[in-house]
Amino acid sequence: MSSGNGKHFAILNDKQKSGAILWTIVGFCPGIMSFGVPKLAVIHLLTRLMNPSRIHRIFLWFLGTLCILSLLGCVVVLFAQCTPARAQWDFSLERKCWSPWVLVNYAIYAGCRVFSFFLFFSFLFLSFSLFCSLSFQDGGY
């Protein structure tokens, strides 16, 4: 709170604005990774529980790794969008920045449209196909 996070940006002084932007950028990486790491946990759980074929296992881990790398690309774009990177939160430096839409469009691509969609349906297909292959016996109840 001392850096201004949680307050309206217009009422902050320059030092608080700088701190708020810095800590927002610092929190960006763990926030982005919170979308990808659970996917790896689900892949691990599904491959341990359902023992899919080797090709399907490789496909799942490939998609999960690609998802993580795409999400890490958001962090790279965040820090590469201004030269120097410190100019994003240090207002005393002269800056040259890309359009903010570069990060927005890349985040849409990486986070919700492409890899999450394919990974979700891969999980769904694996779970459904293995569930259908189970043989249920009448327990005599």
Z-matrix of the N, CA and C atoms (Angstrom, degrees):
N
C 1 1.449
C 2 1.524 1 111.54
N 3 1.320 2 118.17 1 -29.57
C 4 1.460 3 118.65 2 -178.01
C 5 1.523 4 111.74 3 -66.09
N 6 1.335 5 116.44 4 -24.86
C 7 1.466 6 118.58 5 178.62
C 8 1.523 7 111.98 6 -86.63
N 9 1.326 8 117.25 7 -4.33
C 10 1.448 9 119.26 8 174.53
C 11 1.512 10 115.36 9 106.10
N 12 1.330 11 118.60 10 -7.42
C 13 1.461 12 119.22 11 177.55
C 14 1.518 13 109.70 12 -61.28
N 15 1.315 14 116.00 13 134.88
C 16 1.460 15 120.95 14 -179.59
C 17 1.515 16 113.46 15 95.98
N 18 1.292 17 117.31 16 -7.51
C 19 1.463 18 121.25 17 178.48
C 20 1.531 19 108.69 18 -109.27
N 21 1.310 20 116.53 19 160.80
C 22 1.459 21 120.23 20 177.18
C 23 1.524 22 109.00 21 -67.55
N 24 1.320 23 115.85 22 133.51
C 25 1.459 24 122.00 23 -174.56
C 26 1.524 25 112.61 24 -59.66
N 27 1.308 26 117.14 25 -32.73
C 28 1.470 27 121.16 26 -176.20
C 29 1.527 28 112.54 27 -67.57
N 30 1.333 29 119.23 28 -25.28
C 31 1.470 30 120.05 29 -177.65
C 32 1.525 31 113.03 30 -92.62
N 33 1.330 32 117.40 31 -0.72
C 34 1.464 33 120.72 32 -179.19
C 35 1.519 34 111.03 33 -85.16
N 36 1.338 35 115.62 34 149.92
C 37 1.463 36 118.80 35 172.16
C 38 1.535 37 108.01 36 -82.52
N 39 1.328 38 117.73 37 175.52
C 40 1.468 39 121.11 38 -174.76
C 41 1.528 40 112.21 39 -62.52
N 42 1.328 41 118.13 40 -37.84
C 43 1.468 42 120.64 41 179.72
C 44 1.530 43 110.12 42 -66.11
N 45 1.309 44 117.62 43 -41.29
C 46 1.455 45 120.84 44 178.91
C 47 1.532 46 111.06 45 -68.72
N 48 1.326 47 116.74 46 -38.19
C 49 1.468 48 119.77 47 176.87
C 50 1.522 49 110.45 48 -61.85
N 51 1.313 50 116.00 49 -43.83
C 52 1.457 51 121.09 50 178.72
C 53 1.534 52 110.89 51 -61.27
N 54 1.331 53 116.18 52 -45.28
C 55 1.469 54 120.31 53 178.89
C 56 1.516 55 112.65 54 -65.32
N 57 1.321 56 116.56 55 -39.57
C 58 1.469 57 119.90 56 179.41
C 59 1.520 58 110.93 57 -63.81
N 60 1.323 59 116.92 58 -43.00
C 61 1.465 60 120.21 59 179.00
C 62 1.525 61 110.24 60 -66.80
N 63 1.326 62 117.06 61 -43.14
C 64 1.471 63 120.52 62 179.27
C 65 1.523 64 111.18 63 -58.59
N 66 1.331 65 118.20 64 -49.89
C 67 1.463 66 120.34 65 -176.45
C 68 1.526 67 112.01 66 -72.39
N 69 1.315 68 117.87 67 -25.38
C 70 1.464 69 120.18 68 173.59
C 71 1.527 70 109.92 69 -68.88
N 72 1.325 71 116.42 70 -41.36
C 73 1.467 72 120.43 71 178.06
C 74 1.525 73 110.59 72 -67.45
N 75 1.334 74 117.53 73 -40.01
C 76 1.470 75 120.82 74 178.15
C 77 1.527 76 110.67 75 -61.67
N 78 1.320 77 117.06 76 -38.61
C 79 1.462 78 120.70 77 179.99
C 80 1.519 79 114.01 78 -77.40
N 81 1.321 80 116.79 79 -8.64
C 82 1.457 81 120.77 80 -177.73
C 83 1.526 82 111.98 81 -65.12
N 84 1.341 83 117.60 82 -44.77
C 85 1.468 84 120.98 83 -176.87
C 86 1.526 85 112.54 84 -62.04
N 87 1.332 86 120.47 85 -52.95
C 88 1.464 87 118.21 86 177.45
C 89 1.526 88 112.70 87 -63.42
N 90 1.325 89 116.50 88 -32.98
C 91 1.459 90 119.22 89 177.90
C 92 1.514 91 112.22 90 -64.24
N 93 1.320 92 116.80 91 -43.25
C 94 1.460 93 121.44 92 178.21
C 95 1.528 94 110.75 93 -66.98
N 96 1.317 95 116.85 94 -41.58
C 97 1.472 96 119.71 95 -178.92
C 98 1.528 97 111.90 96 -67.59
N 99 1.325 98 117.35 97 -19.68
C 100 1.464 99 119.45 98 177.92
C 101 1.528 100 111.66 99 -68.47
N 102 1.327 101 117.58 100 -13.58
C 103 1.462 102 120.60 101 173.58
C 104 1.522 103 111.75 102 -84.83
N 105 1.329 104 117.16 103 -32.76
C 106 1.461 105 120.80 104 -173.12
C 107 1.515 106 115.36 105 -92.48
N 108 1.314 107 118.02 106 -39.59
C 109 1.465 108 120.90 107 -176.00
C 110 1.534 109 112.28 108 -61.86
N 111 1.335 110 120.55 109 -40.94
C 112 1.473 111 118.56 110 176.73
C 113 1.529 112 113.13 111 -61.73
N 114 1.322 113 117.58 112 -28.92
C 115 1.466 114 119.72 113 176.77
C 116 1.520 115 110.26 114 -64.94
N 117 1.333 116 116.56 115 -39.79
C 118 1.464 117 119.59 116 176.60
C 119 1.520 118 110.99 117 -64.85
N 120 1.319 119 116.78 118 -36.51
C 121 1.472 120 120.10 119 177.74
C 122 1.520 121 110.89 120 -65.76
N 123 1.321 122 117.44 121 -39.47
C 124 1.469 123 120.70 122 178.44
C 125 1.517 124 110.14 123 -68.22
N 126 1.328 125 117.87 124 -39.21
C 127 1.462 126 120.35 125 176.70
C 128 1.516 127 109.87 126 -60.93
N 129 1.313 128 117.02 127 -45.74
C 130 1.471 129 120.69 128 179.04
C 131 1.532 130 110.76 129 -60.93
N 132 1.316 131 116.61 130 -44.79
C 133 1.466 132 120.62 131 179.82
C 134 1.526 133 111.17 132 -62.53
N 135 1.326 134 117.70 133 -47.49
C 136 1.461 135 120.68 134 -178.44
C 137 1.526 136 111.94 135 -65.33
N 138 1.312 137 117.35 136 -40.47
C 139 1.467 138 118.40 137 -179.61
C 140 1.528 139 111.75 138 -69.85
N 141 1.318 140 116.96 139 -30.33
C 142 1.473 141 119.24 140 176.99
C 143 1.517 142 112.23 141 -76.51
N 144 1.322 143 117.11 142 -40.24
C 145 1.466 144 120.65 143 -177.28
C 146 1.523 145 113.16 144 -76.43
N 147 1.322 146 116.24 145 -40.29
C 148 1.457 147 118.89 146 -168.70
C 149 1.516 148 114.25 147 -108.04
N 150 1.309 149 118.32 148 -7.70
C 151 1.460 150 123.30 149 176.33
C 152 1.535 151 112.44 150 45.43
N 153 1.327 152 117.38 151 64.70
C 154 1.466 153 119.65 152 -179.48
C 155 1.527 154 111.10 153 -70.67
N 156 1.315 155 115.47 154 172.46
C 157 1.466 156 119.85 155 178.58
C 158 1.531 157 109.05 156 -64.14
N 159 1.316 158 115.08 157 161.47
C 160 1.462 159 120.82 158 -177.24
C 161 1.534 160 110.99 159 -60.60
N 162 1.327 161 116.71 160 -41.57
C 163 1.470 162 121.12 161 -179.86
C 164 1.521 163 110.32 162 -63.70
N 165 1.323 164 116.87 163 -43.38
C 166 1.464 165 120.04 164 -179.45
C 167 1.526 166 110.22 165 -66.87
N 168 1.324 167 117.32 166 -39.00
C 169 1.467 168 121.30 167 178.33
C 170 1.531 169 110.62 168 -63.03
N 171 1.335 170 116.15 169 -44.43
C 172 1.465 171 120.37 170 178.25
C 173 1.519 172 110.15 171 -62.66
N 174 1.336 173 116.64 172 -41.56
C 175 1.463 174 121.20 173 179.39
C 176 1.532 175 110.92 174 -61.49
N 177 1.333 176 117.04 175 -45.05
C 178 1.469 177 120.75 176 179.87
C 179 1.524 178 111.34 177 -63.04
N 180 1.338 179 117.63 178 -46.81
C 181 1.456 180 120.32 179 -179.19
C 182 1.529 181 110.97 180 -67.37
N 183 1.332 182 116.95 181 -33.67
C 184 1.468 183 120.24 182 176.23
C 185 1.526 184 110.09 183 -63.71
N 186 1.337 185 117.51 184 -47.27
C 187 1.464 186 120.06 185 179.14
C 188 1.529 187 111.57 186 -63.62
N 189 1.339 188 116.83 187 -40.87
C 190 1.468 189 119.83 188 178.78
C 191 1.515 190 112.18 189 -63.16
N 192 1.330 191 116.19 190 -42.92
C 193 1.463 192 120.33 191 178.46
C 194 1.522 193 111.04 192 -66.66
N 195 1.322 194 116.33 193 -40.78
C 196 1.458 195 120.41 194 177.26
C 197 1.525 196 111.17 195 -63.21
N 198 1.317 197 116.85 196 -36.80
C 199 1.462 198 121.47 197 177.24
C 200 1.527 199 110.39 198 -63.33
N 201 1.333 200 116.97 199 -47.42
C 202 1.468 201 121.07 200 178.92
C 203 1.534 202 110.62 201 -61.37
N 204 1.333 203 116.81 202 -44.31
C 205 1.462 204 119.61 203 -179.50
C 206 1.524 205 111.70 204 -65.33
N 207 1.320 206 116.66 205 -37.52
C 208 1.466 207 119.61 206 176.89
C 209 1.516 208 111.18 207 -65.19
N 210 1.330 209 116.40 208 -40.10
C 211 1.458 210 119.46 209 178.28
C 212 1.519 211 111.21 210 -67.74
N 213 1.332 212 117.25 211 -36.81
C 214 1.461 213 119.82 212 175.36
C 215 1.528 214 110.87 213 -64.22
N 216 1.334 215 116.10 214 -28.59
C 217 1.457 216 119.98 215 175.14
C 218 1.519 217 111.96 216 -60.14
N 219 1.329 218 117.05 217 -31.96
C 220 1.472 219 120.20 218 175.75
C 221 1.521 220 110.93 219 -61.66
N 222 1.323 221 116.76 220 -39.61
C 223 1.464 222 120.56 221 179.07
C 224 1.525 223 109.87 222 -67.13
N 225 1.340 224 116.18 223 -41.47
C 226 1.462 225 120.08 224 178.49
C 227 1.529 226 110.53 225 -61.88
N 228 1.331 227 116.56 226 -45.91
C 229 1.465 228 120.05 227 179.17
C 230 1.526 229 110.26 228 -62.80
N 231 1.336 230 117.24 229 -39.36
C 232 1.464 231 120.42 230 179.48
C 233 1.524 232 111.11 231 -58.34
N 234 1.338 233 116.66 232 -46.50
C 235 1.455 234 118.96 233 -177.77
C 236 1.524 235 113.11 234 -80.91
N 237 1.323 236 118.35 235 -21.31
C 238 1.464 237 120.89 236 -179.07
C 239 1.520 238 112.79 237 -90.00
N 240 1.325 239 118.26 238 -9.72
C 241 1.458 240 119.63 239 -173.17
C 242 1.524 241 113.63 240 -71.36
N 243 1.314 242 117.87 241 -20.69
C 244 1.469 243 120.52 242 176.58
C 245 1.518 244 109.83 243 -124.55
N 246 1.321 245 114.93 244 141.98
C 247 1.463 246 120.00 245 176.34
C 248 1.511 247 107.83 246 -118.23
N 249 1.316 248 119.21 247 120.71
C 250 1.457 249 129.09 248 -9.84
C 251 1.536 250 110.84 249 -72.34
N 252 1.331 251 115.88 250 159.38
C 253 1.471 252 120.58 251 -176.76
C 254 1.525 253 111.32 252 -60.23
N 255 1.312 254 116.69 253 -33.85
C 256 1.465 255 121.58 254 -179.29
C 257 1.536 256 112.23 255 -62.83
N 258 1.318 257 116.10 256 -20.94
C 259 1.463 258 120.31 257 -178.41
C 260 1.528 259 112.17 258 -66.89
N 261 1.317 260 117.83 259 -14.28
C 262 1.464 261 119.81 260 177.70
C 263 1.523 262 111.43 261 -65.27
N 264 1.332 263 116.86 262 -34.28
C 265 1.466 264 119.58 263 -179.11
C 266 1.524 265 113.39 264 -117.48
N 267 1.329 266 118.19 265 -10.80
C 268 1.461 267 121.78 266 177.77
C 269 1.521 268 108.12 267 -104.70
N 270 1.334 269 115.68 268 102.89
C 271 1.455 270 121.15 269 -173.07
C 272 1.526 271 113.51 270 -73.84
N 273 1.340 272 117.42 271 -9.66
C 274 1.461 273 119.94 272 -178.79
C 275 1.531 274 111.57 273 -81.45
N 276 1.321 275 118.40 274 -13.28
C 277 1.462 276 121.70 275 -178.32
C 278 1.527 277 110.96 276 -90.37
N 279 1.326 278 114.46 277 147.22
C 280 1.460 279 118.94 278 174.23
C 281 1.521 280 107.66 279 -78.52
N 282 1.311 281 115.96 280 135.11
C 283 1.458 282 119.55 281 -173.78
C 284 1.515 283 112.55 282 -126.00
N 285 1.323 284 112.80 283 153.85
C 286 1.458 285 120.79 284 172.20
C 287 1.528 286 104.87 285 -133.37
N 288 1.336 287 117.02 286 113.78
C 289 1.464 288 120.95 287 -172.72
C 290 1.513 289 111.69 288 -122.74
N 291 1.341 290 114.18 289 152.07
C 292 1.457 291 121.16 290 172.26
C 293 1.527 292 108.44 291 -74.79
N 294 1.291 293 114.66 292 170.65
C 295 1.462 294 120.45 293 173.64
C 296 1.533 295 108.50 294 -65.05
N 297 1.324 296 118.80 295 140.05
C 298 1.475 297 119.99 296 178.20
C 299 1.530 298 112.25 297 -64.71
N 300 1.323 299 117.32 298 -16.68
C 301 1.463 300 120.49 299 179.75
C 302 1.519 301 112.48 300 -69.66
N 303 1.338 302 117.93 301 -19.89
C 304 1.465 303 120.65 302 176.02
C 305 1.526 304 108.99 303 -61.55
N 306 1.326 305 116.46 304 -49.93
C 307 1.465 306 120.49 305 178.79
C 308 1.516 307 111.39 306 -66.33
N 309 1.304 308 118.25 307 -41.65
C 310 1.462 309 121.71 308 -179.42
C 311 1.525 310 110.60 309 -60.69
N 312 1.326 311 116.82 310 -48.88
C 313 1.463 312 120.51 311 -178.40
C 314 1.526 313 111.86 312 -66.82
N 315 1.334 314 117.47 313 -39.56
C 316 1.462 315 119.86 314 177.90
C 317 1.528 316 110.67 315 -65.86
N 318 1.321 317 117.38 316 -39.54
C 319 1.467 318 120.87 317 179.33
C 320 1.528 319 110.87 318 -65.05
N 321 1.322 320 117.90 319 -37.66
C 322 1.458 321 120.89 320 176.45
C 323 1.522 322 109.59 321 -63.92
N 324 1.326 323 116.43 322 -43.79
C 325 1.466 324 120.77 323 178.04
C 326 1.528 325 111.26 324 -61.55
N 327 1.324 326 116.86 325 -49.56
C 328 1.459 327 120.65 326 -173.12
C 329 1.521 328 113.05 327 -76.33
N 330 1.306 329 117.01 328 -36.59
C 331 1.452 330 119.35 329 -169.82
C 332 1.499 331 116.60 330 -87.29
N 333 1.296 332 118.20 331 -43.42
C 334 1.457 333 116.10 332 -170.06
C 335 1.506 334 114.96 333 -128.49
N 336 1.264 335 119.61 334 -18.66
C 337 1.452 336 119.14 335 -172.03
C 338 1.522 337 113.54 336 -92.44
N 339 1.306 338 118.75 337 -47.24
C 340 1.454 339 119.72 338 -167.10
C 341 1.512 340 112.44 339 -100.23
N 342 1.313 341 117.33 340 -70.67
C 343 1.453 342 119.72 341 -170.25
C 344 1.518 343 113.06 342 -72.49
N 345 1.311 344 116.94 343 -38.20
C 346 1.462 345 118.62 344 178.11
C 347 1.521 346 110.69 345 -62.45
N 348 1.330 347 116.43 346 -38.15
C 349 1.458 348 121.38 347 179.08
C 350 1.528 349 110.69 348 -63.27
N 351 1.333 350 116.77 349 -51.37
C 352 1.459 351 120.07 350 -179.12
C 353 1.521 352 111.68 351 -65.85
N 354 1.303 353 117.08 352 -39.10
C 355 1.458 354 120.15 353 179.90
C 356 1.523 355 110.84 354 -66.72
N 357 1.314 356 117.35 355 -41.54
C 358 1.461 357 120.47 356 178.14
C 359 1.523 358 110.71 357 -59.98
N 360 1.328 359 117.12 358 -47.33
C 361 1.454 360 119.36 359 -178.81
C 362 1.529 361 112.24 360 -71.33
N 363 1.318 362 117.95 361 -26.00
C 364 1.464 363 119.58 362 172.72
C 365 1.521 364 110.14 363 -67.15
N 366 1.331 365 116.62 364 -43.00
C 367 1.467 366 119.96 365 176.38
C 368 1.523 367 110.37 366 -61.68
N 369 1.309 368 115.66 367 -44.42
C 370 1.458 369 121.01 368 -179.42
C 371 1.519 370 110.96 369 -62.35
N 372 1.320 371 117.66 370 -46.17
C 373 1.457 372 121.76 371 -179.60
C 374 1.520 373 110.67 372 -63.38
N 375 1.319 374 117.44 373 -44.83
C 376 1.463 375 120.84 374 -179.89
C 377 1.519 376 110.66 375 -61.70
N 378 1.311 377 116.89 376 -48.63
C 379 1.463 378 120.54 377 -179.36
C 380 1.528 379 111.02 378 -62.50
N 381 1.322 380 117.21 379 -44.92
C 382 1.464 381 121.38 380 -178.20
C 383 1.519 382 111.66 381 -66.63
N 384 1.334 383 117.39 382 -45.85
C 385 1.468 384 119.79 383 -177.92
C 386 1.525 385 111.28 384 -66.05
N 387 1.312 386 117.70 385 -39.01
C 388 1.454 387 118.70 386 179.19
C 389 1.524 388 111.96 387 -74.72
N 390 1.321 389 117.18 388 -32.44
C 391 1.456 390 119.89 389 175.73
C 392 1.526 391 110.91 390 -65.27
N 393 1.328 392 116.77 391 -40.63
C 394 1.465 393 120.72 392 179.53
C 395 1.523 394 111.97 393 -68.60
N 396 1.320 395 117.68 394 -25.68
C 397 1.464 396 119.65 395 -178.74
C 398 1.526 397 112.86 396 -84.03
N 399 1.328 398 117.20 397 -7.81
C 400 1.463 399 119.58 398 177.42
C 401 1.514 400 110.04 399 -69.00
N 402 1.304 401 115.70 400 141.69
C 403 1.465 402 118.48 401 176.70
C 404 1.523 403 108.00 402 -104.19
N 405 1.301 404 114.77 403 120.72
C 406 1.455 405 120.89 404 179.80
C 407 1.520 406 108.62 405 -96.04
N 408 1.296 407 116.42 406 133.76
C 409 1.454 408 120.71 407 177.98
C 410 1.514 409 108.14 408 -107.89
N 411 1.335 410 113.97 409 148.65
C 412 1.465 411 118.66 410 176.85
C 413 1.523 412 107.01 411 -72.18
N 414 1.302 413 115.61 412 121.03
C 415 1.463 414 120.81 413 -177.26
C 416 1.524 415 112.91 414 -78.93
N 417 1.306 416 117.84 415 -0.28
C 418 1.461 417 120.79 416 179.85
C 419 1.511 418 113.02 417 75.27
N 420 1.306 419 116.71 418 25.23
C 421 1.469 420 119.40 419 -178.32
C 422 1.488 421 110.90 420 -79.81
